[in-house]
Amino acid sequence: MHLPGTRTTKPALTALLPLVAAGALSLYALLPATAAAQDGQGSHKPAHRPAVTANHGLVTTGGNPLASMAGLRMLLAGGNAADAAVATLATLQVVEPMMSGAGGNGFFTIYDRATDRVYSLHGTGAAPLALDASEVTAGELSRGMKAGVTPGLFGAWIALLDRFGTMTLGEVLEPAIEYAADGHPIQPIVTASIAQQAELFSEHPTTARIFLPGGEAPEPWSMFRQPDLARTFRSLVAAEEAALAEGKTRSEALSAAFDLFYSGDIAREMAAFYEAHGGLFTYEDFARYEPIWADPVHVNYRGYDVYTNATTSRGGLEVTMGLALIEGFDLKALGHNSPEALHLVSESIKLSKADIYRYVADPAFTDMPTDGMLSEAYAAARREMIDPSRAIAYPESGNPERFSRTAYAGQPLGLSDGPVLAELSVAGSTTSFSVADSYGNVIAATPTLGSGWGTGVIVGSTGMFFNNGTRVGSTSPYPGDVNYPRGGQIPILNNSPIIVMRDGRFHLSLGTPGGETIGQTQFQVLLNLLDFGMGIQEAIEAPRLSLDADPNFYRAGSEITVNVEGRVAAETLRRLEEMGHNIEATGEWALGSMQGIVMDPETETMTAGADPRRTGYAVGW
């Protein structure tokens, strides 16, 4: 066990870059916390940022305040949450380019006041049809010309605007185009990440031309421009404008932009680029893509209705299964972040992950006993494995199909055949935000490029990276597994933004980046809010833990390490070790980067919080 001594100031960023490169630490974990402030919801526990309230609308992002302001600009102009969400998404691609973009993937959980329903939107693309995992290495599945999945996020932008938005694509892309064409002050965290990936970028001239001008990373706070991306966005806006000029409807004009991307000139350019450089994507991969509207997964937890994304999000099921498991314990009586409470959190995460990594995959390729996984009876059966005083080994998956109301065919894991690919997972990097408008609509979104910078390849002159979802982690290294990389199959993501309702009314939204930690972070912040009654900012800032598995969460018996933020008392960590946990104390602000919005049921005041673990902020008006 590694325990911290006294609190110390974080070392210089450059001194910790080797740890970042090795995947042991997030770049964002190196950022200093801000000065102490009160929580703004009446909490008297310390928070490093004030919560933000507003009369008309709120935007809270995990990446950059310019992205929050882009969304707020849409609200100020009369747009709604859908309009603000797309403006935020597009701007995040410009100002936090390593985390998300139109060429990436992502999930949305949407509360629409007019229909009084919660919706789940999946902007997730599939592996190229030509992929044969037996002919590539794990490294090639992670970076470069043979890695990646079809861009899903741009299609989801269009689907969201078409179904729920009010503004044109041109209006919502205006801030992103401005920052890409005219430049913005690039943050040190971005330039450090570029420097970290300089070797990868130098292998791909299209990437190096933009991100290594003169052969080196840009200087922090210098004006950084992405003219290729600006041109791509402008061409999409031009397609919309041409359709409107022809008298077509708003929906038809949005479809014109969609078609340009997936079956028009942009699709042809992307296909030609991959053909010319030995890649796997073809025109057919882009032309067959469609965003997915799905029923959200749902559990009732202590009277709160929790909604999040269905497969191919593993995080949605992980969070809801964790809640179902831990509901059988009185967490409040145990005390927040007590050894006993943290033990139960860890054990619930283990049990949910064992099932997630056994059953969850693209539903077009396998059956899933989802209703069985979320049933109270199955939760009760699995809960019996939890010893309140002793950690269990990482378990075998359970048998939720016995609790399912529908027939389940299933597929074998094939782990006995051994891995074909390297077993160690590749870490992910993501961003997240929530938006609420004056009309009562709320959207939580978690977009991603997979690992930081995705495939590492700017595709032709589009200015876009693709998500590297074919990497081990989003896919399984075991050939018999339901999530082994296959052509045309959508790999699983952890992204799972959440909407919570109480008595039929919106209560809160939240989401976080963090790769493998996403579901774990959201699970703990929900407990902070729903069990321990914290305000949104206090709940976000509270120290938390995450579990790692060696070699991975696909294999029962993997060695589990519980990473715990350094603000948790050393005595608590010692007690957890005595209970059988392998404890590793991390940085004080190291795990995830939560954003959220909560509604006070009595005053109907909405309050937003943003995580000091990254550089995002909440804004409102």
ROKOL-946507 format. One record per residue (C-alpha): x, y, z; residue number from 1; residue in one letter. Coordinates in Angstrom, 2 decimals. Each point is the difference from the previous one (the first is absolute). Layout:
        xx        yy        zz   pos   code
         X         Y         Z   NUM      a
...
This chain:
        xx        yy        zz   pos   code
      0.00      0.00      0.00     1      m
      1.16      3.51     -0.77     2      h
     -1.21      2.58      2.51     3      l
      0.50      3.74     -0.17     4      p
      1.80      1.82      2.74     5      g
     -0.83      3.61      0.56     6      t
     -1.62      2.07     -2.72     7      r
      2.47      1.41     -2.47     8      t
     -0.18      2.39     -2.89     9      t
     -0.36     -1.73     -3.39    10      k
      3.33     -0.36     -1.79    11      p
      0.63      1.86     -3.20    12      a
     -1.91     -1.22     -3.02    13      l
      3.14     -0.95     -1.90    14      t
      1.22     -2.20      2.83    15      a
     -3.15     -2.11     -0.16    16      l
     -0.27     -0.35     -3.78    17      l
      1.70     -3.44      0.04    18      p
     -2.82     -1.25      2.25    19      l
     -2.54      1.47     -2.40    20      v
      1.66     -1.67     -2.97    21      a
     -0.13     -3.33      1.81    22      a
     -3.73      0.41      0.60    23      g
      0.45      0.11      3.79    24      a
     -1.39      3.49      0.38    25      l
     -2.31      2.32     -1.90    26      s
      1.42      3.29     -1.20    27      l
     -2.98      1.67      1.63    28      y
      0.96     -1.46      3.37    29      a
      2.98      2.35     -0.03    30      l
     -2.08      3.17      0.02    31      l
     -0.05      1.93      3.29    32      p
     -3.25      0.43      1.87    33      a
     -1.37      3.51      0.37    34      t
     -0.55      1.96      3.18    35      a
     -2.60     -1.25      2.44    36      a
     -3.59      1.15     -0.32    37      a
     -3.37     -1.03      1.39    38      q
     -2.30     -2.38     -1.84    39      d
     -2.84      2.40     -0.78    40      g
     -2.71     -2.54      0.91    41      q
      0.29      0.59      3.68    42      g
      2.74     -2.54      0.63    43      s
      2.62      1.02      2.52    44      h
      2.61     -2.51     -1.09    45      k
      2.86      1.51     -1.98    46      p
     -0.18      0.13     -3.78    47      a
      2.67      1.48     -2.20    48      h
     -2.50      1.62     -2.36    49      r
     -3.40      1.51      0.63    50      p
     -3.02     -1.67     -1.53    51      a
     -1.67      2.15     -2.67    52      v
     -3.70      0.89     -0.09    53      t
     -1.90      1.73     -2.78    54      a
     -3.50      1.07     -0.95    55      n
     -0.11     -0.98     -3.67    56      h
      2.60     -2.63     -0.81    57      g
      3.21     -1.75      1.02    58      l
      2.93     -1.60     -1.80    59      v
      2.71     -1.91      1.86    60      t
      2.87     -1.64     -1.85    61      t
      3.06     -2.01      0.93    62      g
      2.35      1.30     -2.65    63      g
      0.28      3.75     -0.49    64      n
     -2.03      3.07      1.00    65      p
     -0.14      1.08     -3.65    66      l
     -2.15     -3.08     -0.66    67      a
     -2.33      0.90      2.86    68      s
     -0.32      3.52     -1.39    69      m
     -0.73     -1.32     -3.51    70      a
     -2.97     -1.88      1.39    71      g
     -1.09      3.00      2.02    72      l
      0.13      2.17     -3.14    73      r
     -2.69     -2.22     -1.53    74      m
     -2.19      0.29      3.08    75      l
      0.41      3.78      0.03    76      l
     -1.04      0.08     -3.66    77      a
     -3.24     -1.86      0.76    78      g
      1.18     -3.52     -0.73    79      g
     -0.77     -3.00      2.14    80      n
      2.06     -2.73      1.66    81      a
      0.45     -1.96     -3.25    82      a
      1.32      3.06     -1.82    83      d
      2.34      0.80      2.89    84      a
      1.19     -3.60      0.20    85      a
      1.14     -0.12     -3.63    86      v
      1.71      3.39      0.30    87      a
      1.82     -1.28      3.08    88      t
      0.97     -3.24     -1.73    89      l
      1.41      1.73     -3.06    90      a
      1.97      2.49      2.08    91      t
      1.43     -2.76      2.19    92      l
      1.49     -1.52     -3.15    93      q
      1.89      3.23     -0.62    94      v
      1.15      0.90      3.51    95      v
      0.50     -3.51      1.43    96      e
      0.90     -1.88     -3.21    97      p
      1.48     -3.08      1.66    98      m
     -3.27     -0.99      1.67    99      m
     -2.87      0.17     -2.49   100      s
     -1.16      1.16     -3.40   101      g
     -2.35     -0.56     -2.92   102      a
      2.13     -2.99     -1.02   103      g
     -0.41     -1.60      3.41   104      g
     -2.84     -1.76      1.80   105      n
     -2.23      0.83      2.93   106      g
     -3.21     -0.41      1.95   107      f
     -2.80      2.38      1.00   108      f
     -2.69     -0.32      2.66   109      t
     -2.78      2.50     -0.62   110      i
     -2.96      1.18      2.05   111      y
     -2.56      1.60     -2.30   112      d
     -2.53      2.08      1.90   113      r
     -2.60      0.06     -2.81   114      a
     -0.37     -3.79     -0.06   115      t
      1.04     -0.41      3.65   116      d
      2.27     -2.89     -0.98   117      r
      3.64     -0.98      0.29   118      v
      1.75     -1.03     -3.23   119      y
      3.31     -1.67     -0.77   120      s
      1.95      0.95     -3.15   121      l
      3.05     -2.01     -1.11   122      h
      2.48      1.61     -2.37   123      g
      2.06     -3.17     -0.33   124      t
      1.71     -1.32     -3.11   125      g
      1.08     -3.51     -0.88   126      a
      3.39     -1.51     -0.77   127      a
      0.77     -0.01     -3.73   128      p
     -1.64     -2.85     -1.88   129      l
      3.41     -1.09     -1.31   130      a
      1.44     -0.55      3.49   131      l
      1.42     -3.45      0.69   132      d
      1.45      0.11      3.52   133      a
      2.17     -3.03     -0.69   134      s
      1.98      2.06     -2.52   135      e
      0.83      2.98      2.21   136      v
      1.82      0.58      3.27   137      t
     -1.42      1.57      3.15   138      a
      2.12      3.07     -0.75   139      g
     -1.46      0.32     -3.48   140      e
     -3.51     -0.22      1.47   141      l
      0.80      2.89      2.31   142      s
      1.83      2.54     -2.19   143      r
      0.57      0.67     -3.65   144      g
     -1.62     -0.84     -3.32   145      m
     -1.48     -3.38      1.01   146      k
     -1.54      1.23      3.23   147      a
     -3.29      1.73      0.58   148      g
     -3.74     -0.10     -0.43   149      v
     -2.32      1.87     -2.35   150      t
     -0.68      3.56      1.21   151      p
     -3.24     -0.05      1.96   152      g
     -0.09      3.32      1.77   153      l
     -0.74      2.31     -2.93   154      f
     -3.02     -2.09     -0.93   155      g
     -1.21      0.28      3.59   156      a
      0.38      3.80     -0.14   157      w
     -2.35      0.02     -2.98   158      i
     -2.43     -2.46      1.59   159      a
     -0.15      2.06      3.19   160      l
     -0.55      3.28     -1.86   161      l
     -2.62     -1.56     -2.26   162      d
     -2.08     -1.55      2.76   163      r
      0.31      2.56      2.78   164      f
      1.87      3.09     -1.23   165      g
     -1.30      3.31     -1.36   166      t
      3.06      1.65     -1.54   167      m
      1.87     -0.65     -3.23   168      t
      3.23     -1.92     -0.22   169      l
      1.66      3.21     -1.11   170      g
     -1.09      1.80      3.14   171      e
      1.18     -2.68      2.41   172      v
      3.35     -0.52     -1.75   173      l
      0.79      3.71     -0.07   174      e
      2.10      0.09      3.22   175      p
      2.01     -3.08     -1.01   176      a
      0.66      1.36     -3.47   177      i
      1.12      3.30      1.50   178      e
      2.47     -1.64      2.40   179      y
      1.29     -2.42     -2.65   180      a
      0.48      2.62     -2.72   181      a
      1.08      3.04      2.04   182      d
      1.70     -1.88      2.80   183      g
     -0.31     -0.26      3.76   184      h
      2.59      0.01      2.82   185      p
      1.01     -3.66      0.25   186      i
      0.14     -1.27      3.56   187      q
      3.21     -1.41      1.51   188      p
     -1.73     -3.32      0.65   189      i
     -0.62     -0.35     -3.76   190      v
      3.53      0.99     -1.02   191      t
      1.43     -2.46      2.55   192      a
     -2.15     -2.74     -1.47   193      s
      1.16      0.89     -3.53   194      i
      3.62     -0.17      1.16   195      a
     -0.67     -3.38      1.59   196      q
     -1.29     -1.33     -3.35   197      q
      2.60      1.70     -2.23   198      a
      1.50     -3.30     -1.16   199      e
     -3.42     -1.34     -1.03   200      l
     -0.98      3.24     -1.74   201      f
      3.26      0.17     -1.91   202      s
     -0.83     -3.35     -1.62   203      e
     -3.06      1.54     -1.66   204      h
      0.64      3.15     -2.07   205      p
     -3.64      1.07      0.07   206      t
      0.14      0.07      3.81   207      t
      3.45      1.54      0.31   208      a
     -0.92      2.84     -2.36   209      r
     -2.64      1.22      2.46   210      i
      1.26     -1.00      3.43   211      f
      3.77      0.16     -0.45   212      l
      0.53      3.30     -1.86   213      p
      3.71      0.35     -0.64   214      g
      0.47     -3.50      1.38   215      g
     -0.89      0.90      3.59   216      e
     -3.08      0.31      2.18   217      a
     -1.54      3.48      0.16   218      p
      0.97      2.27      2.86   219      e
     -2.52      0.13      2.87   220      p
     -2.52      2.84     -0.37   221      w
      1.08      0.71     -3.59   222      s
     -2.76      0.58     -2.54   223      m
     -0.71     -3.42     -1.49   224      f
     -1.92     -0.44     -3.25   225      r
     -1.53     -3.00     -1.75   226      q
     -0.86      1.27     -3.50   227      p
     -0.75     -3.45     -1.44   228      d
     -2.60     -0.66      2.65   229      l
     -1.50      3.45     -0.57   230      a
     -0.32     -0.81     -3.72   231      r
     -1.68     -3.32      0.75   232      t
     -2.52      1.65      2.29   233      f
     -0.64      2.77     -2.54   234      r
     -0.64     -2.55     -2.75   235      s
     -2.60     -1.71      2.19   236      l
     -1.67      3.33      0.69   237      v
      0.07      0.80     -3.74   238      a
     -1.82     -3.26     -0.75   239      a
     -2.71      0.98      2.48   240      e
     -0.26      3.53     -1.38   241      e
     -0.26     -1.24     -3.59   242      a
     -2.86     -2.29      0.95   243      a
     -1.82      2.80      1.81   244      l
      0.49      2.29     -3.03   245      a
     -1.70     -2.66     -2.12   246      e
     -3.05      0.22      2.26   247      g
      0.64     -3.20      1.90   248      k
     -1.10     -0.42      3.61   249      t
      2.30      0.39      2.99   250      r
      0.06     -3.78      0.40   251      s
      0.87     -0.52     -3.66   252      e
      2.74      2.62      0.24   253      a
      1.54     -1.78      3.00   254      l
     -0.19     -3.23     -1.96   255      s
      1.95      1.67     -2.82   256      a
      2.86      0.65      2.42   257      a
     -0.23     -3.59      1.27   258      f
      0.13     -1.33     -3.55   259      d
      3.01      2.14     -0.91   260      l
      1.88     -1.52      2.93   261      f
     -1.02     -3.65     -0.34   262      y
     -0.73     -0.51     -3.70   263      s
      1.22      3.15     -1.75   264      g
      3.33      1.70     -0.62   265      d
      1.26     -0.30      3.58   266      i
     -0.68     -3.74      0.06   267      a
      1.75     -0.42     -3.33   268      r
      3.03      1.95      1.23   269      e
      0.21     -2.09      3.18   270      m
     -0.28     -3.26     -1.96   271      a
      2.63      1.10     -2.53   272      a
      2.39      0.99      2.79   273      f
     -0.22     -3.41      1.63   274      y
      0.36     -1.82     -3.31   275      e
      3.09      2.04     -0.87   276      a
      1.70     -0.67      3.34   277      h
     -0.76     -3.69      0.54   278      g
     -2.94      0.50      2.35   279      g
     -3.13     -2.10      0.35   280      l
     -2.87      2.48     -0.35   281      f
     -1.96      0.12     -3.23   282      t
     -2.81      2.17     -1.28   283      y
     -2.49     -2.68      1.06   284      e
      1.03      0.33      3.65   285      d
     -1.04      3.64     -0.01   286      f
     -3.10     -0.35     -2.18   287      a
     -1.55     -2.69      2.24   288      r
      0.29      1.98      3.23   289      y
     -3.12      1.13      1.90   290      e
     -0.28      1.48      3.51   291      p
     -2.00     -2.13      2.41   292      i
     -2.98      1.05      2.11   293      w
     -0.37     -2.57      2.78   294      a
     -2.09     -0.44      3.12   295      d
      2.12      1.02      2.98   296      p
      0.79     -2.52      2.69   297      v
     -1.71      0.81      3.28   298      h
     -0.04     -0.95      3.66   299      v
     -1.86      1.46      2.94   300      n
      2.46      0.73      2.80   301      y
     -1.48      0.99      3.35   302      r
     -2.91      1.72     -1.78   303      g
      2.11      1.68     -2.69   304      y
     -0.38     -1.08     -3.63   305      d
      3.46     -0.24     -1.51   306      v
      0.24     -0.02     -3.82   307      y
      3.09     -0.51     -2.10   308      t
      1.17     -1.55     -3.25   309      n
     -0.55     -3.55     -1.15   310      a
      2.56     -2.06     -1.88   311      t
      2.41      0.56     -1.59   312      t
      0.65      2.04      3.13   313      s
      1.37     -2.31      2.67   314      r
      0.03      2.89      2.46   315      g
     -3.78      0.38      0.01   316      g
     -0.54     -3.56      1.15   317      l
      2.98      0.19      2.37   318      e
     -1.46      2.99      1.85   319      v
     -3.55     -1.33      0.19   320      t
      1.13     -3.49      1.06   321      m
      2.26      1.53      2.65   322      g
     -2.91      1.98      1.41   323      l
     -2.21     -3.09      0.08   324      a
      2.70     -1.92      1.90   325      l
      0.83      2.66      2.58   326      i
     -3.62      0.93      0.72   327      e
     -0.12     -2.92      2.42   328      g
      2.38      1.79      2.38   329      f
     -0.50      3.05      2.23   330      d
      2.86      2.15     -1.32   331      l
     -1.03      3.09      1.91   332      k
      0.29     -1.83      3.31   333      a
      3.51     -1.13     -0.93   334      l
      1.16      3.55     -0.71   335      g
      1.29      1.66     -3.14   336      h
      3.33     -1.43     -1.19   337      n
      0.28     -2.14      3.10   338      s
      2.02     -3.20     -0.52   339      p
     -3.21     -2.01      0.16   340      e
     -1.77      2.15     -2.60   341      a
      2.98      0.08     -2.37   342      l
      0.28     -3.78      0.35   343      h
     -3.62     -0.43     -1.12   344      l
      0.54      2.38     -2.91   345      v
      3.04     -2.02     -1.13   346      s
     -1.77     -3.35      0.30   347      e
     -3.04      1.27     -1.93   348      s
      2.28      1.23     -2.79   349      i
      1.72     -3.40     -0.21   350      k
     -3.26     -1.89     -0.29   351      l
     -1.51      2.31     -2.59   352      s
      3.16      0.00     -2.14   353      k
      0.15     -3.79      0.02   354      a
     -3.37     -0.10     -1.74   355      d
      0.58      3.04     -2.20   356      i
      3.13     -1.49     -1.53   357      y
     -1.70     -3.39     -0.48   358      r
     -3.22      1.10     -1.66   359      y
      0.14      3.53     -1.41   360      v
      0.72      0.44     -3.70   361      a
     -1.62      1.27     -3.18   362      d
     -3.59     -1.34      0.18   363      p
      0.12     -0.62     -3.75   364      a
      2.57     -2.74      0.70   365      f
     -1.21     -1.59      3.24   366      t
     -2.97     -0.42      2.31   367      d
      0.18      1.68      3.39   368      m
     -2.09     -0.82      3.08   369      p
     -0.32      3.70      0.85   370      t
     -3.23     -0.30      1.96   371      d
      1.50     -2.84      2.02   372      g
      3.15      2.02      0.72   373      m
     -2.15      2.84      1.39   374      l
     -2.55     -2.09      1.88   375      s
     -0.36      0.31      3.76   376      e
      0.13     -3.77      0.34   377      a
      3.34     -0.23     -1.81   378      y
      1.43      2.88      2.05   379      a
     -1.06     -1.80      3.18   380      a
      1.63     -3.23     -1.16   381      a
      3.29      1.68     -0.88   382      r
     -0.07      2.11      3.18   383      r
      0.37     -3.20      2.01   384      e
      3.59     -0.18     -1.27   385      m
      0.89      3.22      1.82   386      i
      1.68     -0.52      3.35   387      d
     -0.34      3.32      1.91   388      p
      3.35     -0.57      1.67   389      s
      2.15     -1.68     -2.66   390      r
      0.90      0.67     -3.64   391      a
     -0.77     -2.73     -2.52   392      i
      2.18     -0.89     -2.97   393      a
     -1.11      1.29     -3.38   394      y
     -2.86     -2.42     -0.63   395      p
     -1.37     -2.05     -2.83   396      e
     -3.04      1.49     -1.71   397      s
     -3.39     -0.95      1.33   398      g
     -3.02     -1.48     -1.78   399      n
     -2.38      2.90     -0.63   400      p
     -1.62     -1.94     -2.85   401      e
     -1.79     -2.08      2.65   402      r
     -1.74      3.22      1.11   403      f
     -0.81      1.24     -3.50   404      s
     -3.54      0.07     -1.36   405      r
      1.24     -0.50     -3.56   406      t
      1.81     -2.87     -1.67   407      a
      3.78      0.24      0.16   408      y
      2.27     -1.87     -2.35   409      a
      3.32      1.35      1.24   410      g
      3.50     -0.64     -1.29   411      q
      3.04     -1.68      1.59   412      p
      2.85      2.09      1.32   413      l
      2.75     -2.18     -1.41   414      g
      2.52      1.20      2.61   415      l
      1.45     -3.51      0.25   416      s
      1.34      0.43     -3.51   417      d
      2.22      2.81      1.27   418      g
      0.31      3.49     -1.39   419      p
      0.83      0.69     -3.61   420      v
      0.67      3.66      0.76   421      l
      1.93      1.56      2.87   422      a
     -2.19     -0.23      3.11   423      e
      0.75      3.38      1.53   424      l
     -2.65      2.61     -0.67   425      s
      0.83      3.33     -1.62   426      v
     -1.17      2.93      2.11   427      a
     -2.75      2.31     -1.30   428      g
     -0.34      3.77      0.02   429      s
     -3.31      1.79     -0.27   430      t
     -1.93      3.15      0.86   431      t
     -3.50      0.67      1.32   432      s
     -2.54      2.74      0.68   433      f
     -3.58      0.79      1.01   434      s
     -2.35      2.68     -1.33   435      v
     -3.33      1.25      1.37   436      a
     -2.21      2.60     -1.68   437      d
     -2.86      2.25      1.06   438      s
     -2.55     -2.32     -1.64   439      y
      0.69     -2.84      2.43   440      g
      2.16     -2.12     -2.32   441      n
      3.23     -1.55      1.25   442      v
      2.72     -1.84     -1.93   443      i
      3.01     -1.86      1.38   444      a
      2.62     -1.03     -2.56   445      a
      3.26     -1.92      0.06   446      t
      1.93      0.10     -3.30   447      p
      3.38     -1.64     -0.56   448      t
      2.85     -0.81     -2.36   449      l
      0.71     -3.15      2.02   450      g
      3.59      0.43      1.09   451      s
      1.39      3.52     -0.07   452      g
      0.24      1.10     -3.67   453      w
     -1.84     -3.11     -1.16   454      g
      1.83     -1.73     -2.82   455      t
      2.56      2.83     -0.12   456      g
     -0.74      0.51     -3.71   457      v
     -1.58      3.16     -1.41   458      i
     -2.05     -1.37     -2.90   459      v
      1.06      1.79     -3.17   460      g
     -0.90      3.68      0.05   461      s
     -3.07     -0.45      2.21   462      t
      1.74      1.12      3.21   463      g
     -1.53     -3.00      1.82   464      m
      1.29     -2.93      2.03   465      f
     -1.95     -3.26      0.20   466      f
     -0.80     -1.75      3.28   467      n
      2.37     -2.95      0.56   468      n
     -2.80     -2.24      1.27   469      g
      1.62     -3.13     -1.42   470      t
      2.62      0.14      2.78   471      r
      0.10     -2.69      2.70   472      v
     -2.24      1.23      2.81   473      g
     -2.79      1.13     -2.28   474      s
      0.49     -3.43     -1.58   475      t
      1.03     -3.34      1.51   476      s
      3.30     -1.78     -0.73   477      p
     -1.71     -3.41      0.17   478      y
     -1.31     -1.39     -3.32   479      p
     -3.03     -1.73      1.51   480      g
     -1.17      3.10      1.84   481      d
     -3.15      1.83     -1.08   482      v
      2.04      3.21     -0.26   483      n
      3.01     -1.28     -1.95   484      y
      0.73      2.51     -2.81   485      p
     -2.03     -0.89     -3.09   486      r
     -0.65      1.86     -3.21   487      g
     -3.26      1.93      0.15   488      g
     -0.40     -0.45      3.76   489      q
     -0.32      2.99      2.36   490      i
      2.47     -0.30      2.89   491      p
     -1.14      0.79      3.52   492      i
      0.62      3.35      1.68   493      l
     -0.26      0.97      3.66   494      n
     -1.69      3.32     -0.81   495      n
     -3.32      0.19      1.84   496      s
     -1.39      3.48      0.83   497      p
     -2.82     -0.16      2.54   498      i
     -3.39      1.64      0.58   499      i
     -1.73     -0.53      3.35   500      v
     -3.73      0.62      0.52   501      m
     -1.89      0.21      3.30   502      r
     -3.79     -0.31      0.14   503      d
     -0.20      0.55     -3.75   504      g
      2.07      3.20      0.06   505      r
      3.56      0.71     -1.06   506      f
      2.37     -0.23      2.95   507      h
      3.56     -0.09     -1.31   508      l
      2.33     -0.70     -2.91   509      s
      3.64     -0.97      0.10   510      l
      2.81     -1.48     -2.03   511      g
      3.76     -0.40      0.03   512      t
      2.95     -0.96     -2.16   513      p
      2.63     -2.39      1.30   514      g
      0.17     -3.17     -2.10   515      g
     -0.40     -3.02      2.27   516      e
     -0.87      2.26      2.93   517      t
     -3.11      1.57     -1.61   518      i
     -2.61     -2.34      1.42   519      g
      1.84     -0.19      3.32   520      q
      0.13      3.78      0.38   521      t
     -3.65      0.47     -0.88   522      q
     -1.00     -2.75      2.42   523      f
      1.79      1.72      2.88   524      q
     -1.24      3.51     -0.79   525      v
     -3.57     -1.32     -0.15   526      l
      0.50     -1.52      3.45   527      l
      1.37      3.32      1.26   528      n
     -3.14      1.75     -1.23   529      l
     -2.73     -2.56      0.65   530      l
      1.26     -1.74      3.16   531      d
      2.06      2.67      1.70   532      f
     -2.00      3.09     -1.02   533      g
      2.95      2.02     -1.26   534      m
     -0.33      3.07     -2.18   535      g
      1.07     -0.42     -3.61   536      i
      3.43      1.64      0.31   537      q
      0.83     -1.76      3.25   538      e
     -1.08     -3.35     -1.49   539      a
      2.21      0.58     -3.04   540      i
      3.06      1.02      1.97   541      e
     -0.16     -2.71      2.67   542      a
      2.95     -2.43     -0.21   543      p
     -0.72     -3.27     -1.74   544      r
      1.49     -3.31     -1.06   545      l
      0.31     -2.09     -3.15   546      s
      0.82     -3.62     -0.70   547      l
      2.60     -1.26     -2.49   548      d
      0.37     -3.63     -1.11   549      a
      3.16     -1.83     -1.06   550      d
     -0.11     -1.19     -2.71   551      p
     -3.59      1.23     -0.55   552      n
     -3.62     -0.19      1.09   553      f
     -0.82     -2.69     -2.55   554      y
      1.86     -2.69      1.97   555      r
     -1.27     -1.31      3.34   556      a
      2.75     -0.10      2.61   557      g
      1.73      3.11     -1.36   558      s
      1.94      1.88      2.64   559      e
     -2.02      2.98      1.19   560      i
      1.61      3.23      1.15   561      t
     -2.14      2.59      1.75   562      v
      1.30      3.49     -0.77   563      n
     -1.09      2.51      2.63   564      v
      0.47      3.74     -0.22   565      e
      2.59      1.28      2.46   566      g
     -2.46      2.14      1.97   567      r
     -1.49     -3.13      1.57   568      v
      1.43     -0.53      3.48   569      a
      2.99     -2.34      0.25   570      a
     -1.76     -1.91      2.79   571      e
     -2.92     -0.71     -2.34   572      t
      2.40     -1.38     -2.58   573      l
      1.68     -2.19      2.60   574      r
     -3.37     -1.40      1.08   575      r
     -0.89     -0.78     -3.64   576      l
      3.28     -1.85     -0.37   577      e
     -0.80     -2.02      3.12   578      e
     -3.29     -0.96     -1.69   579      m
      1.97     -1.51     -2.86   580      g
      0.15      2.82     -2.55   581      h
      3.15      0.82     -1.93   582      n
      0.10      3.75      0.56   583      i
      1.89      2.62     -2.00   584      e
     -0.23      3.64      1.07   585      a
     -0.12      2.30     -3.04   586      t
      0.20      3.76     -0.39   587      g
     -2.42      2.04      2.02   588      e
     -2.05      0.99     -3.07   589      w
      0.66     -2.85     -2.42   590      a
     -3.13     -1.97     -0.90   591      l
     -2.58      1.13     -2.55   592      g
     -1.44      3.45     -0.62   593      s
     -3.67      0.22      0.86   594      m
     -2.50      2.64     -1.06   595      q
     -3.62      0.14      1.07   596      g
     -3.19      1.99      0.42   597      i
     -2.44     -0.52      2.87   598      v
     -3.53      1.33      0.54   599      m
     -1.16      1.05      3.46   600      d
     -3.49     -1.58      0.25   601      p
     -1.35      2.75      2.27   602      e
      1.30      3.15     -1.68   603      t
      0.43     -1.49     -3.52   604      e
      3.39      1.71     -0.08   605      t
      2.57     -1.75     -2.17   606      m
      3.62     -0.08      1.09   607      t
      3.01     -1.16     -2.03   608      a
      3.34     -1.32      1.15   609      g
      3.30     -0.55     -1.83   610      a
      2.98     -2.07      1.04   611      d
      3.29      1.73      0.92   612      p
      1.78     -3.17     -1.15   613      r
     -0.16      1.52     -3.51   614      r
     -0.34      3.46     -1.48   615      t
     -3.72      0.07     -0.77   616      g
     -2.42      2.44      1.59   617      y
     -3.70      0.45      0.60   618      a
     -1.64      3.14     -1.40   619      v
     -3.57      1.24     -0.03   620      g
     -2.25      3.00     -0.50   621      w
